[in-house]
Amino acid sequence: MGRFRPNVVVSGATAFAEDGWSEFYLGEIAFKAVKPCSRCVMTTIEDGLRSKEPLRTLAKYRRNEFGVCFGQNLVHEGRGILSVGDTLVFS
């Protein structure tokens, strides 16, 4: 988890379910998915050591026109408070 530096983590969904999410609410805030999140070389550094993982493995099945992707870039459609345990609701 630390290698990807997520801002929001959703549990209980199937792997890569976020690829199909376009608009949803998390808590009281509406979000829109903008594009898949392309991953940079920073994901290959852990404890000051660099390797080829996880980008090498992700490149085998998560490459698209944006690069090697994992997660989604989102924009929020307003203000509010996010809290641990908030429910994700599709609009």
N, CA, C and O atoms as CSV, one atom per row, in Angstrom:
chain,resi,resn,atom,element,x,y,z
A,1,MET,N,N,0.831,-1.196,0.000
A,1,MET,CA,C,0.000,0.000,0.000
A,1,MET,C,C,0.872,1.256,0.000
A,1,MET,O,O,0.551,2.236,-0.672
A,2,GLY,N,N,1.965,1.227,0.747
A,2,GLY,CA,C,2.820,2.399,0.842
A,2,GLY,C,C,3.463,2.799,-0.473
A,2,GLY,O,O,3.712,3.982,-0.703
A,3,ARG,N,N,3.732,1.843,-1.330
A,3,ARG,CA,C,4.360,2.154,-2.616
A,3,ARG,C,C,3.452,2.963,-3.529
A,3,ARG,O,O,3.936,3.728,-4.364
A,4,PHE,N,N,2.140,2.802,-3.380
A,4,PHE,CA,C,1.200,3.469,-4.285
A,4,PHE,C,C,0.680,4.796,-3.743
A,4,PHE,O,O,0.048,5.552,-4.481
A,5,ARG,N,N,0.929,5.090,-2.489
A,5,ARG,CA,C,0.557,6.363,-1.864
A,5,ARG,C,C,-0.897,6.758,-2.140
A,5,ARG,O,O,-1.152,7.853,-2.642
A,6,PRO,N,N,-1.854,5.877,-1.817
A,6,PRO,CA,C,-3.257,6.198,-2.100
A,6,PRO,C,C,-3.801,7.276,-1.165
A,6,PRO,O,O,-3.373,7.400,-0.017
A,7,ASN,N,N,-4.752,8.049,-1.681
A,7,ASN,CA,C,-5.461,9.012,-0.855
A,7,ASN,C,C,-6.706,8.389,-0.247
A,7,ASN,O,O,-7.088,8.710,0.878
A,8,VAL,N,N,-7.335,7.495,-0.999
A,8,VAL,CA,C,-8.542,6.808,-0.537
A,8,VAL,C,C,-8.410,5.336,-0.907
A,8,VAL,O,O,-8.009,5.001,-2.022
A,9,VAL,N,N,-8.747,4.466,0.029
A,9,VAL,CA,C,-8.727,3.022,-0.215
A,9,VAL,C,C,-10.122,2.486,0.071
A,9,VAL,O,O,-10.704,2.763,1.120
A,10,VAL,N,N,-10.650,1.719,-0.871
A,10,VAL,CA,C,-11.980,1.126,-0.747
A,10,VAL,C,C,-11.824,-0.370,-0.519
A,10,VAL,O,O,-11.074,-1.035,-1.233
A,11,SER,N,N,-12.518,-0.894,0.457
A,11,SER,CA,C,-12.479,-2.338,0.692
A,11,SER,C,C,-13.819,-2.959,0.306
A,11,SER,O,O,-14.837,-2.271,0.219
A,12,GLY,N,N,-13.799,-4.258,0.079
A,12,GLY,CA,C,-15.031,-4.983,-0.212
A,12,GLY,C,C,-15.390,-5.063,-1.682
A,12,GLY,O,O,-16.403,-5.670,-2.028
A,13,ALA,N,N,-14.595,-4.472,-2.555
A,13,ALA,CA,C,-14.872,-4.533,-3.995
A,13,ALA,C,C,-13.969,-5.590,-4.625
A,13,ALA,O,O,-12.964,-5.989,-4.038
A,14,THR,N,N,-14.332,-6.034,-5.811
A,14,THR,CA,C,-13.485,-6.987,-6.526
A,14,THR,C,C,-12.248,-6.268,-7.057
A,14,THR,O,O,-12.229,-5.041,-7.153
A,15,ALA,N,N,-11.228,-7.030,-7.396
A,15,ALA,CA,C,-9.998,-6.451,-7.928
A,15,ALA,C,C,-10.291,-5.616,-9.172
A,15,ALA,O,O,-10.977,-6.071,-10.087
A,16,PHE,N,N,-9.776,-4.417,-9.196
A,16,PHE,CA,C,-9.878,-3.480,-10.319
A,16,PHE,C,C,-11.309,-3.034,-10.618
A,16,PHE,O,O,-11.587,-2.574,-11.725
A,17,ALA,N,N,-12.211,-3.160,-9.662
A,17,ALA,CA,C,-13.596,-2.712,-9.844
A,17,ALA,C,C,-13.652,-1.228,-10.181
A,17,ALA,O,O,-14.546,-0.783,-10.901
A,18,GLU,N,N,-12.693,-0.463,-9.659
A,18,GLU,CA,C,-12.686,0.983,-9.888
A,18,GLU,C,C,-12.565,1.352,-11.359
A,18,GLU,O,O,-12.873,2.483,-11.735
A,19,ASP,N,N,-12.125,0.426,-12.194
A,19,ASP,CA,C,-12.042,0.697,-13.630
A,19,ASP,C,C,-13.412,1.010,-14.221
A,19,ASP,O,O,-13.505,1.725,-15.219
A,20,GLY,N,N,-14.463,0.491,-13.623
A,20,GLY,CA,C,-15.808,0.706,-14.140
A,20,GLY,C,C,-16.593,1.792,-13.424
A,20,GLY,O,O,-17.760,2.019,-13.741
A,21,TRP,N,N,-15.981,2.455,-12.477
A,21,TRP,CA,C,-16.674,3.499,-11.725
A,21,TRP,C,C,-16.496,4.846,-12.414
A,21,TRP,O,O,-15.367,5.255,-12.688
A,22,SER,N,N,-17.592,5.536,-12.696
A,22,SER,CA,C,-17.474,6.856,-13.316
A,22,SER,C,C,-17.902,7.959,-12.366
A,22,SER,O,O,-17.213,8.973,-12.255
A,23,GLU,N,N,-19.021,7.788,-11.678
A,23,GLU,CA,C,-19.497,8.785,-10.716
A,23,GLU,C,C,-20.017,8.065,-9.488
A,23,GLU,O,O,-20.710,7.054,-9.595
A,24,PHE,N,N,-19.678,8.591,-8.319
A,24,PHE,CA,C,-20.123,7.972,-7.069
A,24,PHE,C,C,-19.991,8.953,-5.920
A,24,PHE,O,O,-19.334,9.988,-6.032
A,25,TYR,N,N,-20.618,8.612,-4.837
A,25,TYR,CA,C,-20.483,9.361,-3.591
A,25,TYR,C,C,-19.670,8.531,-2.626
A,25,TYR,O,O,-19.821,7.311,-2.554
A,26,LEU,N,N,-18.813,9.196,-1.891
A,26,LEU,CA,C,-18.112,8.585,-0.781
A,26,LEU,C,C,-18.410,9.489,0.396
A,26,LEU,O,O,-17.978,10.641,0.439
A,27,GLY,N,N,-19.163,8.948,1.360
A,27,GLY,CA,C,-19.666,9.810,2.422
A,27,GLY,C,C,-20.600,10.834,1.801
A,27,GLY,O,O,-21.535,10.475,1.085
A,28,GLU,N,N,-20.351,12.101,2.072
A,28,GLU,CA,C,-21.220,13.168,1.570
A,28,GLU,C,C,-20.655,13.870,0.331
A,28,GLU,O,O,-21.203,14.881,-0.108
A,29,ILE,N,N,-19.584,13.352,-0.227
A,29,ILE,CA,C,-18.914,14.019,-1.339
A,29,ILE,C,C,-19.084,13.220,-2.632
A,29,ILE,O,O,-18.871,12.008,-2.663
A,30,ALA,N,N,-19.472,13.927,-3.699
A,30,ALA,CA,C,-19.580,13.308,-5.023
A,30,ALA,C,C,-18.205,13.324,-5.692
A,30,ALA,O,O,-17.465,14.302,-5.582
A,31,PHE,N,N,-17.869,12.229,-6.388
A,31,PHE,CA,C,-16.605,12.112,-7.109
A,31,PHE,C,C,-16.872,11.674,-8.540
A,31,PHE,O,O,-17.860,10.997,-8.826
A,32,LYS,N,N,-15.971,12.075,-9.434
A,32,LYS,CA,C,-15.967,11.601,-10.815
A,32,LYS,C,C,-14.588,11.024,-11.107
A,32,LYS,O,O,-13.567,11.600,-10.732
A,33,ALA,N,N,-14.576,9.882,-11.779
A,33,ALA,CA,C,-13.318,9.297,-12.226
A,33,ALA,C,C,-12.878,10.047,-13.480
A,33,ALA,O,O,-13.671,10.233,-14.402
A,34,VAL,N,N,-11.626,10.474,-13.516
A,34,VAL,CA,C,-11.094,11.241,-14.635
A,34,VAL,C,C,-10.356,10.333,-15.613
A,34,VAL,O,O,-10.599,10.374,-16.819
A,35,LYS,N,N,-9.446,9.508,-15.075
A,35,LYS,CA,C,-8.686,8.582,-15.913
A,35,LYS,C,C,-7.975,7.592,-15.009
A,35,LYS,O,O,-7.815,7.838,-13.814
A,36,PRO,N,N,-7.548,6.472,-15.576
A,36,PRO,CA,C,-6.755,5.539,-14.780
A,36,PRO,C,C,-5.469,6.223,-14.303
A,36,PRO,O,O,-4.936,7.103,-14.978
A,37,CYS,N,N,-4.990,5.814,-13.154
A,37,CYS,CA,C,-3.801,6.416,-12.562
A,37,CYS,C,C,-2.548,5.710,-13.069
A,37,CYS,O,O,-2.271,4.570,-12.694
A,38,SER,N,N,-1.792,6.401,-13.929
A,38,SER,CA,C,-0.541,5.819,-14.418
A,38,SER,C,C,0.497,5.909,-13.308
A,38,SER,O,O,0.565,6.899,-12.581
A,39,ARG,N,N,1.292,4.870,-13.192
A,39,ARG,CA,C,2.229,4.757,-12.081
A,39,ARG,C,C,3.646,5.056,-12.515
A,39,ARG,O,O,4.080,4.648,-13.592
A,40,CYS,N,N,4.361,5.769,-11.668
A,40,CYS,CA,C,5.727,6.182,-11.973
A,40,CYS,C,C,6.736,5.267,-11.282
A,40,CYS,O,O,6.372,4.337,-10.563
A,41,VAL,N,N,7.989,5.554,-11.517
A,41,VAL,CA,C,9.086,4.766,-10.983
A,41,VAL,C,C,9.127,4.799,-9.451
A,41,VAL,O,O,9.754,3.928,-8.848
A,42,MET,N,N,8.492,5.757,-8.815
A,42,MET,CA,C,8.504,5.838,-7.346
A,42,MET,C,C,7.922,4.584,-6.712
A,42,MET,O,O,8.273,4.254,-5.579
A,43,THR,N,N,7.044,3.880,-7.412
A,43,THR,CA,C,6.472,2.647,-6.850
A,43,THR,C,C,7.497,1.533,-6.751
A,43,THR,O,O,7.256,0.531,-6.078
A,44,THR,N,N,8.643,1.692,-7.412
A,44,THR,CA,C,9.673,0.650,-7.396
A,44,THR,C,C,10.696,0.854,-6.283
A,44,THR,O,O,11.635,0.069,-6.149
A,45,ILE,N,N,10.517,1.906,-5.486
A,45,ILE,CA,C,11.473,2.214,-4.421
A,45,ILE,C,C,10.832,1.924,-3.065
A,45,ILE,O,O,9.748,2.419,-2.755
A,46,GLU,N,N,11.518,1.118,-2.273
A,46,GLU,CA,C,11.040,0.804,-0.925
A,46,GLU,C,C,12.243,0.744,0.006
A,46,GLU,O,O,13.229,0.064,-0.279
A,47,ASP,N,N,12.153,1.459,1.115
A,47,ASP,CA,C,13.258,1.524,2.074
A,47,ASP,C,C,14.563,1.960,1.415
A,47,ASP,O,O,15.640,1.494,1.788
A,48,GLY,N,N,14.461,2.861,0.428
A,48,GLY,CA,C,15.634,3.385,-0.246
A,48,GLY,C,C,16.223,2.480,-1.315
A,48,GLY,O,O,17.203,2.847,-1.963
A,49,LEU,N,N,15.640,1.308,-1.509
A,49,LEU,CA,C,16.133,0.357,-2.501
A,49,LEU,C,C,15.193,0.315,-3.695
A,49,LEU,O,O,13.973,0.335,-3.535
A,50,ARG,N,N,15.769,0.256,-4.900
A,50,ARG,CA,C,14.964,0.241,-6.123
A,50,ARG,C,C,14.992,-1.145,-6.748
A,50,ARG,O,O,16.024,-1.814,-6.793
A,51,SER,N,N,13.819,-1.552,-7.229
A,51,SER,CA,C,13.711,-2.817,-7.951
A,51,SER,C,C,12.854,-2.585,-9.183
A,51,SER,O,O,12.497,-1.444,-9.477
A,52,LYS,N,N,12.521,-3.632,-9.902
A,52,LYS,CA,C,11.648,-3.505,-11.077
A,52,LYS,C,C,10.174,-3.711,-10.704
A,52,LYS,O,O,9.280,-3.433,-11.503
A,53,GLU,N,N,9.938,-4.191,-9.507
A,53,GLU,CA,C,8.567,-4.447,-9.061
A,53,GLU,C,C,8.026,-3.246,-8.293
A,53,GLU,O,O,8.803,-2.531,-7.660
A,54,PRO,N,N,6.726,-3.004,-8.331
A,54,PRO,CA,C,5.665,-3.797,-8.921
A,54,PRO,C,C,5.340,-3.454,-10.377
A,54,PRO,O,O,4.449,-4.061,-10.971
A,55,LEU,N,N,6.057,-2.487,-10.956
A,55,LEU,CA,C,5.728,-2.072,-12.324
A,55,LEU,C,C,5.897,-3.189,-13.341
A,55,LEU,O,O,5.113,-3.285,-14.285
A,56,ARG,N,N,6.901,-4.031,-13.168
A,56,ARG,CA,C,7.115,-5.126,-14.127
A,56,ARG,C,C,5.892,-6.036,-14.173
A,56,ARG,O,O,5.420,-6.383,-15.255
A,57,THR,N,N,5.378,-6.421,-13.017
A,57,THR,CA,C,4.208,-7.303,-12.978
A,57,THR,C,C,2.965,-6.586,-13.476
A,57,THR,O,O,2.210,-7.150,-14.268
A,58,LEU,N,N,2.734,-5.355,-13.033
A,58,LEU,CA,C,1.556,-4.611,-13.492
A,58,LEU,C,C,1.567,-4.404,-15.007
A,58,LEU,O,O,0.510,-4.418,-15.637
A,59,ALA,N,N,2.732,-4.215,-15.591
A,59,ALA,CA,C,2.842,-3.984,-17.040
A,59,ALA,C,C,2.331,-5.168,-17.846
A,59,ALA,O,O,1.944,-5.007,-19.004
A,60,LYS,N,N,2.324,-6.355,-17.248
A,60,LYS,CA,C,1.862,-7.545,-17.964
A,60,LYS,C,C,0.360,-7.531,-18.222
A,60,LYS,O,O,-0.111,-8.159,-19.170
A,61,TYR,N,N,-0.402,-6.813,-17.378
A,61,TYR,CA,C,-1.856,-6.844,-17.560
A,61,TYR,C,C,-2.563,-5.525,-17.249
A,61,TYR,O,O,-3.792,-5.469,-17.305
A,62,ARG,N,N,-1.822,-4.461,-16.924
A,62,ARG,CA,C,-2.454,-3.183,-16.588
A,62,ARG,C,C,-1.909,-2.036,-17.441
A,62,ARG,O,O,-1.945,-0.884,-17.008
A,63,ARG,N,N,-1.409,-2.325,-18.631
A,63,ARG,CA,C,-0.876,-1.282,-19.516
A,63,ARG,C,C,-1.982,-0.824,-20.464
A,63,ARG,O,O,-2.713,-1.643,-21.021
A,64,ASN,N,N,-2.097,0.489,-20.641
A,64,ASN,CA,C,-3.049,1.055,-21.602
A,64,ASN,C,C,-2.458,2.337,-22.173
A,64,ASN,O,O,-1.262,2.584,-22.014
A,65,GLU,N,N,-3.265,3.152,-22.831
A,65,GLU,CA,C,-2.753,4.370,-23.483
A,65,GLU,C,C,-2.168,5.373,-22.495
A,65,GLU,O,O,-1.446,6.282,-22.905
A,66,PHE,N,N,-2.463,5.229,-21.198
A,66,PHE,CA,C,-1.927,6.135,-20.185
A,66,PHE,C,C,-0.613,5.629,-19.583
A,66,PHE,O,O,0.070,6.372,-18.879
A,67,GLY,N,N,-0.261,4.383,-19.852
A,67,GLY,CA,C,0.935,3.770,-19.276
A,67,GLY,C,C,0.552,2.563,-18.434
A,67,GLY,O,O,-0.472,1.927,-18.683
A,68,VAL,N,N,1.365,2.251,-17.447
A,68,VAL,CA,C,1.060,1.170,-16.509
A,68,VAL,C,C,0.189,1.775,-15.412
A,68,VAL,O,O,0.622,2.678,-14.695
A,69,CYS,N,N,-1.043,1.273,-15.285
A,69,CYS,CA,C,-2.025,1.922,-14.416
A,69,CYS,C,C,-2.467,1.034,-13.257
A,69,CYS,O,O,-2.516,-0.192,-13.362
A,70,PHE,N,N,-2.783,1.694,-12.160
A,70,PHE,CA,C,-3.324,1.027,-10.980
A,70,PHE,C,C,-4.087,2.085,-10.215
A,70,PHE,O,O,-3.495,3.073,-9.781
A,71,GLY,N,N,-5.398,1.905,-10.036
A,71,GLY,CA,C,-6.229,2.901,-9.364
A,71,GLY,C,C,-6.812,3.895,-10.356
A,71,GLY,O,O,-6.649,3.755,-11.568
A,72,GLN,N,N,-7.491,4.896,-9.821
A,72,GLN,CA,C,-8.134,5.919,-10.639
A,72,GLN,C,C,-7.784,7.309,-10.122
A,72,GLN,O,O,-7.633,7.514,-8.918
A,73,ASN,N,N,-7.658,8.255,-11.040
A,73,ASN,CA,C,-7.578,9.663,-10.657
A,73,ASN,C,C,-9.008,10.177,-10.571
A,73,ASN,O,O,-9.808,9.968,-11.483
A,74,LEU,N,N,-9.321,10.845,-9.477
A,74,LEU,CA,C,-10.674,11.337,-9.221
A,74,LEU,C,C,-10.671,12.840,-9.029
A,74,LEU,O,O,-9.655,13.424,-8.651
A,75,VAL,N,N,-11.811,13.467,-9.292
A,75,VAL,CA,C,-12.038,14.855,-8.890
A,75,VAL,C,C,-13.269,14.860,-7.992
A,75,VAL,O,O,-14.211,14.096,-8.198
A,76,HIS,N,N,-13.240,15.725,-7.005
A,76,HIS,CA,C,-14.410,15.837,-6.128
A,76,HIS,C,C,-15.317,16.927,-6.658
A,76,HIS,O,O,-14.860,17.895,-7.266
A,77,GLU,N,N,-16.590,16.760,-6.423
A,77,GLU,CA,C,-17.592,17.668,-6.963
A,77,GLU,C,C,-18.180,18.556,-5.866
A,77,GLU,O,O,-19.318,19.012,-5.979
A,78,GLY,N,N,-17.430,18.795,-4.837
A,78,GLY,CA,C,-17.918,19.638,-3.753
A,78,GLY,C,C,-17.042,19.461,-2.537
A,78,GLY,O,O,-15.965,18.869,-2.600
A,79,ARG,N,N,-17.523,19.982,-1.437
A,79,ARG,CA,C,-16.765,19.912,-0.195
A,79,ARG,C,C,-17.502,19.033,0.797
A,79,ARG,O,O,-18.706,18.804,0.680
A,80,GLY,N,N,-16.762,18.551,1.762
A,80,GLY,CA,C,-17.354,17.717,2.791
A,80,GLY,C,C,-16.265,17.017,3.560
A,80,GLY,O,O,-15.083,17.338,3.430
A,81,ILE,N,N,-16.668,16.070,4.351
A,81,ILE,CA,C,-15.733,15.334,5.199
A,81,ILE,C,C,-15.759,13.867,4.823
A,81,ILE,O,O,-16.825,13.263,4.709
A,82,LEU,N,N,-14.574,13.297,4.631
A,82,LEU,CA,C,-14.441,11.856,4.432
A,82,LEU,C,C,-14.027,11.248,5.756
A,82,LEU,O,O,-13.188,11.797,6.470
A,83,SER,N,N,-14.618,10.116,6.078
A,83,SER,CA,C,-14.280,9.434,7.319
A,83,SER,C,C,-14.071,7.959,7.047
A,83,SER,O,O,-14.696,7.393,6.150
A,84,VAL,N,N,-13.195,7.334,7.817
A,84,VAL,CA,C,-13.006,5.888,7.730
A,84,VAL,C,C,-14.365,5.231,7.950
A,84,VAL,O,O,-15.084,5.569,8.890
A,85,GLY,N,N,-14.705,4.298,7.082
A,85,GLY,CA,C,-15.978,3.591,7.194
A,85,GLY,C,C,-17.103,4.182,6.360
A,85,GLY,O,O,-18.198,3.620,6.331
A,86,ASP,N,N,-16.863,5.314,5.673
A,86,ASP,CA,C,-17.890,5.879,4.800
A,86,ASP,C,C,-18.269,4.863,3.730
A,86,ASP,O,O,-17.444,4.059,3.296
A,87,THR,N,N,-19.521,4.914,3.318
A,87,THR,CA,C,-20.044,3.994,2.317
A,87,THR,C,C,-19.916,4.611,0.926
A,87,THR,O,O,-20.169,5.800,0.733
A,88,LEU,N,N,-19.522,3.785,-0.031
A,88,LEU,CA,C,-19.451,4.200,-1.416
A,88,LEU,C,C,-20.810,3.922,-2.056
A,88,LEU,O,O,-21.305,2.796,-2.014
A,89,VAL,N,N,-21.409,4.955,-2.648
A,89,VAL,CA,C,-22.730,4.838,-3.261
A,89,VAL,C,C,-22.647,5.352,-4.688
A,89,VAL,O,O,-22.174,6.464,-4.926
A,90,PHE,N,N,-23.100,4.555,-5.626
A,90,PHE,CA,C,-23.062,4.950,-7.024
A,90,PHE,C,C,-24.236,5.856,-7.348
A,90,PHE,O,O,-25.358,5.616,-6.901
A,91,SER,N,N,-23.971,6.910,-8.138
A,91,SER,CA,C,-25.032,7.865,-8.488
A,91,SER,C,C,-25.714,7.475,-9.774
A,91,SER,O,O,-26.631,8.165,-10.220
